[in-house]
Amino acid sequence: MLAHDTIEPNDLSAITFRDRLHLTIGHSDNRAARASQGQLGIAYINAVLQQLGLYSPQQDTGFRVAGPYSVKESDLPKGWRQPVAIKRALGKGAGGRVTDIPYCATARTLAMLMTSMMRNTFPGAEGPNGLRDFLLKRSGFSYRSFALEGVQLARQGMGLSDVPTVAYSKLGILWANEEFLYVEFGPVRFGLVMLGLLPKSKKWHGGARGWDLASNLYPLIHGLPW
């Protein structure tokens, strides 16, 4: 049975792969993410990203798994499959460099991935509705959005009082430095990728940077012909 919002990340004794995806996406649970990597395989995940047009092994650019995940083997529940070592997963024929961060992406491919997930428009893929549901059903601690708060401030300053019909935001997709925001205000729909919000040495700057960037960008976005 699908684990809904009431499941706790500590209660992981006997759950399905779908439950692990829910914990990974909806609760930002790193152990569930690592176990999902182990079941699917890092090379397979990167192959799917390549098939979706999000990664080019020839140019070594785009969205891909690139480095070891932060969770240690001892942190996983007994019986949860571990992903193979990153150097082995990215061995001959797999493409891509090994890095110190779990994932690499360009702003363009990050926006493509998240927007396609929200709009259910993956080319040639079936069944991403469940992933979209996970994105929209999250625990409160993982739902903070500096960008959305900045957009709302800009709207108030412009005298626009309507609220978004759909809004999804995710902080820390690429090692705590980025935020993705997808928002719909009636016919106005856009995805926004904000880079460099949370430098490790000054994380408290994240809120101010996110608010300022989104507040300055929204008037430009709002003024586009839709």
Rosetta silent file (secondary structure, phi, psi, omega in degrees, C-alpha in Angstrom):
SEQUENCE: MLAHDTIEPNDLSAITFRDRLHLTIGHSDNRAARASQGQLGIAYINAVLQQLGLYSPQQDTGFRVAGPYSVKESDLPKGWRQPVAIKRALGKGAGGRVTDIPYCATARTLAMLMTSMMRNTFPGAEGPNGLRDFLLKRSGFSYRSFALEGVQLARQGMGLSDVPTVAYSKLGILWANEEFLYVEFGPVRFGLVMLGLLPKSKKWHGGARGWDLASNLYPLIHGLPW
SCORE:     score description
SCORE:     0.000 S_00000001
   1 L     0.000  142.151 -179.613    0.000    0.000    0.000 S_00000001
   2 L   -63.877  131.939  176.536    1.227    3.499   -0.802 S_00000001
   3 L   -77.917  115.096 -179.370    2.709    5.264    2.183 S_00000001
   4 L   -87.067 -166.819 -171.338    0.793    8.508    2.575 S_00000001
   5 L   -63.704  -15.214 -175.363    1.805   11.623    4.483 S_00000001
   6 L   -82.292  -13.671 -177.813    1.387    9.907    7.852 S_00000001
   7 L   -68.761  142.856  178.292    4.293    7.482    7.421 S_00000001
   8 L  -102.418  137.615  179.487    7.401    8.267    9.433 S_00000001
   9 L   -56.119  -22.893 -179.627   10.879    7.846    7.893 S_00000001
  10 L   -80.169  -12.284 -177.881   11.900    5.827   10.964 S_00000001
  11 L  -100.559   78.145 -169.335    9.202    3.212   10.308 S_00000001
  12 L  -122.242   24.738 -171.237   10.865    1.430    7.396 S_00000001
  13 L   -66.821  -41.387 -175.957   10.779   -2.243    8.322 S_00000001
  14 L  -147.668   86.585 -178.903    8.704   -3.565    5.415 S_00000001
  15 L  -127.461  160.068 -177.815    7.808   -1.101    2.668 S_00000001
  16 L   -85.145  171.181  176.573    7.506   -1.320   -1.100 S_00000001
  17 H   -62.656  -37.345  177.514    9.645    0.370   -3.735 S_00000001
  18 H   -62.253  -39.031  175.965    6.779    2.818   -4.327 S_00000001
  19 H   -62.570  -40.062  178.808    6.848    3.652   -0.625 S_00000001
  20 H   -63.258  -39.482  176.518   10.580    4.312   -0.855 S_00000001
  21 H   -62.882  -39.641  178.653    9.983    6.724   -3.741 S_00000001
  22 H   -62.534  -43.508  178.087    7.374    8.506   -1.661 S_00000001
  23 H   -65.803  -38.777  179.681    9.824    8.858    1.220 S_00000001
  24 H   -62.720  -49.458 -173.225   12.575    9.995   -1.158 S_00000001
  25 H   -86.493  -44.988 -173.654   10.510   12.675   -2.895 S_00000001
  26 H   -82.000  -25.804 -176.743    7.876   13.579   -0.330 S_00000001
  27 L  -119.979    2.038 -178.213    9.977   13.454    2.835 S_00000001
  28 L    53.406   40.670 -177.660   13.508   14.074    1.499 S_00000001
  29 L   -85.711  113.859 -174.960   14.597   10.858    3.194 S_00000001
  30 H   -69.307  -31.757  179.154   18.205   10.155    2.186 S_00000001
  31 H   -66.932  -41.680  178.049   18.157    6.504    3.234 S_00000001
  32 H   -64.770  -36.411  178.365   15.180    5.798    0.983 S_00000001
  33 H   -64.097  -43.757 -179.348   16.948    7.629   -1.859 S_00000001
  34 H   -66.259  -40.859  178.968   20.080    5.514   -1.462 S_00000001
  35 H   -65.978  -35.542  176.733   18.068    2.293   -1.300 S_00000001
  36 H   -65.698  -40.102  174.197   16.159    3.305   -4.454 S_00000001
  37 H   -59.393  -41.581 -178.666   19.485    3.860   -6.184 S_00000001
  38 H   -64.582  -37.458 -178.277   20.549    0.420   -5.054 S_00000001
  39 H   -74.763  -39.221 -178.764   17.460   -1.277   -6.448 S_00000001
  40 H   -83.413  -39.832 -175.539   17.508    0.497   -9.807 S_00000001
  41 L    95.929  132.033 -177.316   21.253    0.878  -10.270 S_00000001
  42 H   -63.989  -41.073  179.109   23.099    4.127  -10.933 S_00000001
  43 H   -61.916  -38.073  178.528   24.048    3.142  -14.477 S_00000001
  44 H   -66.972  -43.065  179.133   20.383    2.426  -15.246 S_00000001
  45 H   -58.760  -45.900  179.636   19.248    5.751  -13.794 S_00000001
  46 H   -66.064  -33.820  177.534   21.756    7.618  -15.960 S_00000001
  47 H   -65.069  -38.551  177.196   20.703    5.582  -19.005 S_00000001
  48 H   -66.267  -42.360  177.807   17.078    6.649  -18.463 S_00000001
  49 H   -61.694  -37.322  176.336   18.137   10.287  -18.116 S_00000001
  50 H   -65.896  -43.420 -179.748   20.036    9.930  -21.388 S_00000001
  51 H   -62.776  -33.066  178.733   16.997    8.360  -23.090 S_00000001
  52 L   -79.267   -1.265  179.748   14.854   11.289  -21.911 S_00000001
  53 L    80.727   18.529 -177.293   17.302   13.721  -23.522 S_00000001
  54 L   -98.919   -9.390  179.654   18.520   15.072  -20.195 S_00000001
  55 E  -144.460  136.021  177.907   22.103   13.792  -20.428 S_00000001
  56 E  -115.593  110.050  179.265   24.611   13.564  -23.298 S_00000001
  57 L   -67.812  -27.333  179.137   27.493   11.115  -22.687 S_00000001
  58 L   -65.111  -43.585 -179.920   29.340   12.472  -25.737 S_00000001
  59 L   -93.707   -9.994 -176.883   29.453   15.986  -24.289 S_00000001
  60 L    52.018   52.849  179.753   29.271   14.795  -20.664 S_00000001
  61 E  -141.857  150.159 -179.886   26.683   17.421  -19.843 S_00000001
  62 E   118.990 -168.072 -175.186   23.186   17.369  -18.422 S_00000001
  63 L   -87.502  128.200  178.914   21.472   15.777  -15.442 S_00000001
  64 E  -163.580  160.718  169.053   23.059   12.595  -14.047 S_00000001
  65 E   -75.466  129.215 -172.026   24.201   10.773  -10.931 S_00000001
  66 L  -128.778  -16.970 -174.959   27.859   11.727  -10.577 S_00000001
  67 L  -149.556  172.789 -178.561   29.082   10.971   -7.063 S_00000001
  68 L   -68.772  142.843  178.895   28.516    8.889   -3.925 S_00000001
  69 L   -77.741  155.974 -170.216   25.426    9.627   -1.884 S_00000001
  70 L   -72.571  -25.195 -177.088   25.889   10.992    1.610 S_00000001
  71 L   -72.282  135.154  179.281   24.159    8.200    3.499 S_00000001
  72 L   -85.026  159.499 -179.094   26.500    5.491    4.799 S_00000001
  73 H   -57.648  -37.990 -177.654   25.860    1.774    4.418 S_00000001
  74 H   -68.403  -14.812 -178.516   25.362    1.415    8.163 S_00000001
  75 H   -83.189  -14.388 -176.044   22.497    3.944    8.051 S_00000001
  76 L   -85.558  145.825  175.532   20.287    1.745    5.854 S_00000001
  77 L   -61.329  153.254 -179.254   17.793   -0.733    7.289 S_00000001
  78 L   -59.030  132.205  177.543   18.817   -4.381    7.128 S_00000001
  79 L    93.680  -10.503  178.059   18.133   -5.925    3.747 S_00000001
  80 L   -78.367  127.805 -174.843   17.981   -2.680    1.757 S_00000001
  81 L   -68.458  135.164  179.085   20.105   -3.044   -1.348 S_00000001
  82 L   -87.839  144.850  171.192   23.147   -0.788   -1.598 S_00000001
  83 L   -69.806  149.769  177.472   24.060    0.978   -4.866 S_00000001
  84 L   -65.483  159.984  179.173   27.276   -0.231   -6.455 S_00000001
  85 L   -55.156  141.288 -172.835   30.352    1.924   -5.976 S_00000001
  86 H   -61.325  -37.567 -179.711   30.126    5.086   -8.065 S_00000001
  87 H   -65.840  -34.090  176.963   33.386    4.423   -9.938 S_00000001
  88 H   -72.744  -41.549 -179.519   32.102    1.004  -10.947 S_00000001
  89 H   -64.072  -34.320 -179.246   28.685    2.385  -11.915 S_00000001
  90 L  -102.958   35.611 -178.480   30.312    5.045  -14.084 S_00000001
  91 L   -76.068 -163.197 -175.873   32.870    2.663  -15.543 S_00000001
  92 L   -56.178  127.772  178.346   33.787    2.025  -19.152 S_00000001
  93 L    92.958  -17.665 -178.542   30.857    2.627  -21.471 S_00000001
  94 L   -86.133  -28.100 -179.831   28.682    4.391  -18.894 S_00000001
  95 L    78.487  159.097  175.103   30.136    7.880  -19.476 S_00000001
  96 L    95.145  144.475  177.443   30.480   10.734  -17.013 S_00000001
  97 L   -90.268  150.323  174.303   33.079   11.872  -14.521 S_00000001
  98 L   -83.460  133.977 -178.125   33.063   10.946  -10.846 S_00000001
  99 L  -126.618 -179.698  177.401   32.635   14.016   -8.613 S_00000001
 100 L   -88.265   -6.932 -179.527   32.385   14.898   -4.944 S_00000001
 101 L  -113.448  149.298 -173.772   28.664   15.725   -5.204 S_00000001
 102 L   -63.404  -37.265 -173.547   25.874   13.185   -5.769 S_00000001
 103 E  -132.621  148.356  172.748   24.282   14.834   -8.813 S_00000001
 104 E  -123.293  147.316  178.260   25.318   17.127  -11.654 S_00000001
 105 L  -165.083  156.075  166.828   23.004   19.161  -13.869 S_00000001
 106 L   -92.830  161.288  177.385   22.723   22.298  -15.925 S_00000001
 107 H   -58.911  -37.657 -178.624   19.989   24.811  -15.118 S_00000001
 108 H   -64.705  -47.783 -177.459   18.311   23.882  -18.422 S_00000001
 109 H   -71.400  -32.438  175.237   18.188   20.133  -17.781 S_00000001
 110 H   -62.980  -44.296  178.084   17.096   20.634  -14.175 S_00000001
 111 H   -64.162  -40.399  179.000   14.211   22.812  -15.375 S_00000001
 112 H   -62.258  -45.457 -178.603   13.334   20.259  -18.082 S_00000001
 113 H   -61.773  -52.097 -174.597   13.263   17.385  -15.601 S_00000001
 114 H   -70.098  -39.433  179.710   11.148   19.091  -12.956 S_00000001
 115 H   -67.578  -41.091  177.358    8.760   20.800  -15.383 S_00000001
 116 H   -62.330  -36.948  178.718    8.198   17.568  -17.318 S_00000001
 117 H   -66.222  -41.399 -179.420    7.440   15.806  -14.046 S_00000001
 118 H   -69.646  -38.009 -175.912    4.922   18.462  -13.051 S_00000001
 119 H   -94.609   -2.377 -179.837    3.219   18.603  -16.463 S_00000001
 120 L    58.845   50.511 -175.577    3.434   14.876  -17.191 S_00000001
 121 L  -125.802   30.962  176.126    5.204   15.511  -20.499 S_00000001
 122 L   -63.410  127.709 -179.210    8.171   13.131  -20.449 S_00000001
 123 L   -67.663  121.648  175.563    8.893   12.238  -24.099 S_00000001
 124 L    73.099    8.732 -178.323    8.144    8.582  -24.752 S_00000001
 125 L  -107.920  151.747  179.174    7.661    7.749  -21.077 S_00000001
 126 L  -121.370  146.805  170.145    4.607    6.305  -19.376 S_00000001
 127 L    79.092   25.479  178.105    3.290    6.552  -15.861 S_00000001
 128 L   -80.442    2.475 -178.401    5.015    9.599  -14.297 S_00000001
 129 H   -58.179  -37.113  179.550    1.761   10.657  -12.610 S_00000001
 130 H   -62.175  -38.508  177.727    2.807    8.935   -9.411 S_00000001
 131 H   -63.747  -41.138  178.699    6.012   10.978   -9.264 S_00000001
 132 H   -63.175  -39.389  177.781    4.018   14.170   -9.696 S_00000001
 133 H   -61.630  -40.257  178.902    1.725   13.122   -6.864 S_00000001
 134 H   -63.070  -37.263 -179.934    4.749   12.589   -4.627 S_00000001
 135 H   -63.805  -33.006 -174.669    5.980   16.089   -5.466 S_00000001
 136 H   -94.805   -3.012  179.506    2.690   17.609   -4.375 S_00000001
 137 L  -123.240   85.761 -174.620    2.267   15.528   -1.203 S_00000001
 138 L  -125.651  158.194  175.318    5.160   16.375    1.040 S_00000001
 139 L   -73.287  155.503 -172.341    5.781   16.841    4.718 S_00000001
 140 H   -58.951  -36.473 -174.473    5.930   20.415    5.947 S_00000001
 141 H   -65.956  -22.232 -177.381    9.667   20.529    6.670 S_00000001
 142 H   -99.949   12.654 -173.869   10.526   19.913    2.995 S_00000001
 143 L  -108.357    6.970 -179.817    8.137   22.499    1.574 S_00000001
 144 L   -64.999  136.831  179.735    9.969   25.765    2.319 S_00000001
 145 L  -139.183  108.895  174.509   10.315   27.938   -0.776 S_00000001
 146 H   -69.114  -38.729 -177.499   12.292   31.172   -0.826 S_00000001
 147 H   -64.421  -43.908 -179.343   11.461   31.665   -4.513 S_00000001
 148 H   -64.999  -38.738  177.175    7.709   31.338   -4.009 S_00000001
 149 H   -62.795  -38.844  177.397    7.820   33.783   -1.108 S_00000001
 150 H   -66.343  -39.726  176.617    9.692   36.225   -3.347 S_00000001
 151 H   -61.723  -43.112 -179.344    7.126   35.799   -6.137 S_00000001
 152 H   -65.283  -38.475  176.485    4.303   36.456   -3.679 S_00000001
 153 H   -62.771  -42.025  179.121    6.040   39.599   -2.406 S_00000001
 154 H   -64.570  -39.969  179.465    6.450   40.849   -5.966 S_00000001
 155 H   -64.338  -41.328  178.016    2.786   40.161   -6.734 S_00000001
 156 H   -63.003  -41.258  178.853    1.700   42.069   -3.657 S_00000001
 157 H   -65.107  -27.263  178.568    3.918   44.975   -4.684 S_00000001
 158 L   -90.051    0.182  179.896    2.284   44.955   -8.135 S_00000001
 159 L    77.388   21.343  179.468   -1.208   44.880   -6.603 S_00000001
 160 L  -100.894  120.296 -171.891   -1.915   41.303   -7.812 S_00000001
 161 L  -106.626   -6.276 -177.249   -3.812   39.350   -5.189 S_00000001
 162 L   -69.706  152.436 -177.870   -4.610   36.017   -6.881 S_00000001
 163 L  -104.642  155.684 -179.424   -2.965   32.890   -5.483 S_00000001
 164 L   -66.832  141.394  175.145   -1.286   30.125   -7.489 S_00000001
 165 L   -78.418  -30.578  174.743   -3.483   27.214   -8.533 S_00000001
 166 E  -140.294  134.000  175.051   -0.408   24.927   -8.450 S_00000001
 167 E  -145.201  129.413  176.438    2.919   25.631   -6.813 S_00000001
 168 E  -136.918  133.855  178.823    5.804   23.278   -6.272 S_00000001
 169 E  -139.844  144.909  178.357    9.247   24.143   -4.993 S_00000001
 170 E  -138.323  118.415  175.780   12.249   22.055   -4.039 S_00000001
 171 E   -87.389  151.755  169.366   15.325   23.359   -2.243 S_00000001
 172 L    69.514   31.219  179.490   18.693   21.665   -2.311 S_00000001
 173 L   -64.796  -40.925 -178.754   18.302   19.534   -5.439 S_00000001
 174 L  -114.968   76.926  173.423   21.997   19.901   -6.239 S_00000001
 175 L    61.648   43.762  169.551   23.812   19.783   -2.917 S_00000001
 176 L    70.417   13.572 -177.408   21.857   22.508   -1.102 S_00000001
 177 L  -108.256   -6.693 -172.036   22.731   25.325   -3.500 S_00000001
 178 L  -129.984  160.507  170.145   19.673   25.508   -5.760 S_00000001
 179 E  -136.688  137.747  171.704   15.922   25.887   -5.741 S_00000001
 180 E  -110.666  135.865  177.276   13.434   24.929   -8.416 S_00000001
 181 E  -128.520  128.295  170.341   10.004   26.580   -8.490 S_00000001
 182 E  -118.130  130.839 -176.116    7.075   25.630  -10.691 S_00000001
 183 E  -145.286  144.221  175.629    3.993   27.825  -10.411 S_00000001
 184 E  -125.502  123.609  170.461    0.697   28.318  -12.230 S_00000001
 185 E  -115.851   88.259 -175.791   -1.404   31.462  -11.944 S_00000001
 186 L    61.091 -124.249 -179.353   -4.313   30.620  -14.237 S_00000001
 187 L   -76.222  -14.265 -178.826   -2.888   30.653  -17.785 S_00000001
 188 E   -83.729  117.787 -178.639    0.508   31.917  -16.578 S_00000001
 189 E  -133.795  133.239  177.940    2.818   28.927  -15.993 S_00000001
 190 E  -155.850  154.907  172.425    6.561   28.965  -15.494 S_00000001
 191 E  -114.172  140.974 -176.344    9.462   27.079  -13.969 S_00000001
 192 E  -130.076  124.626  175.929   12.285   28.953  -12.286 S_00000001
 193 E  -108.511  123.699 -178.907   15.744   27.589  -11.453 S_00000001
 194 E  -117.402  123.354 -174.014   17.758   29.644   -8.973 S_00000001
 195 L  -105.696  150.575  172.455   21.442   28.799   -8.521 S_00000001
 196 L    70.063   31.245 -177.273   23.901   29.563   -5.733 S_00000001
 197 L   -77.183  -36.166 -168.962   21.374   30.395   -3.027 S_00000001
 198 L  -125.077   72.930  175.411   22.932   28.553   -0.128 S_00000001
 199 L   -61.002  140.653 -173.324   26.735   28.602   -0.044 S_00000001
 200 L   -58.596  -29.322 -177.683   27.905   26.232    2.666 S_00000001
 201 L   -80.350  -18.924 -175.310   29.777   28.991    4.517 S_00000001
 202 L  -141.992   61.596 -176.170   26.784   31.385    4.636 S_00000001
 203 L   -64.479  -23.456 -178.342   23.574   29.381    4.538 S_00000001
 204 L   -68.247  -12.926  176.364   21.663   32.155    6.248 S_00000001
 205 H   -75.632  -12.183 -173.959   21.896   34.151    3.003 S_00000001
 206 H   -56.230  -47.177 -177.876   19.575   31.668    1.287 S_00000001
 207 H   -61.946  -50.665 -178.149   16.313   33.353    2.246 S_00000001
 208 H   -62.070  -42.239 -179.836   17.359   36.880    1.315 S_00000001
 209 H   -65.372  -42.833  179.836   18.903   35.775   -1.977 S_00000001
 210 H   -64.203  -45.926  179.427   15.859   33.715   -2.915 S_00000001
 211 H   -61.080  -47.439 -176.789   13.395   36.475   -2.083 S_00000001
 212 H   -63.597  -45.954 -179.262   15.406   39.134   -3.915 S_00000001
 213 H   -62.037  -50.247 -177.576   15.984   37.059   -7.055 S_00000001
 214 H   -66.657  -37.798  179.114   12.390   35.921   -7.378 S_00000001
 215 H   -63.339  -36.545  179.669   11.013   39.390   -6.533 S_00000001
 216 H   -78.564  -31.314 -177.753   13.124   40.934   -9.293 S_00000001
 217 H   -79.843  -33.936 -173.268   12.433   38.209  -11.848 S_00000001
 218 H   -60.380  -42.988  177.105    8.672   37.932  -11.453 S_00000001
 219 H   -56.427  -34.793  177.668    7.797   41.373  -12.938 S_00000001
 220 H   -68.807  -43.869  179.362    9.769   40.340  -16.051 S_00000001
 221 H   -64.138  -43.485 -178.160    8.019   36.970  -16.244 S_00000001
 222 H   -63.100  -29.561 -177.588    4.601   38.536  -15.631 S_00000001
 223 L   -82.071   -4.211 -179.890    5.182   40.975  -18.472 S_00000001
 224 L   -73.589  151.338  175.551    5.773   38.281  -21.091 S_00000001
 225 L   -74.626  120.466 -177.808    3.056   37.588  -23.710 S_00000001
 226 L  -104.086    0.000    0.000    1.344   34.353  -22.698 S_00000001
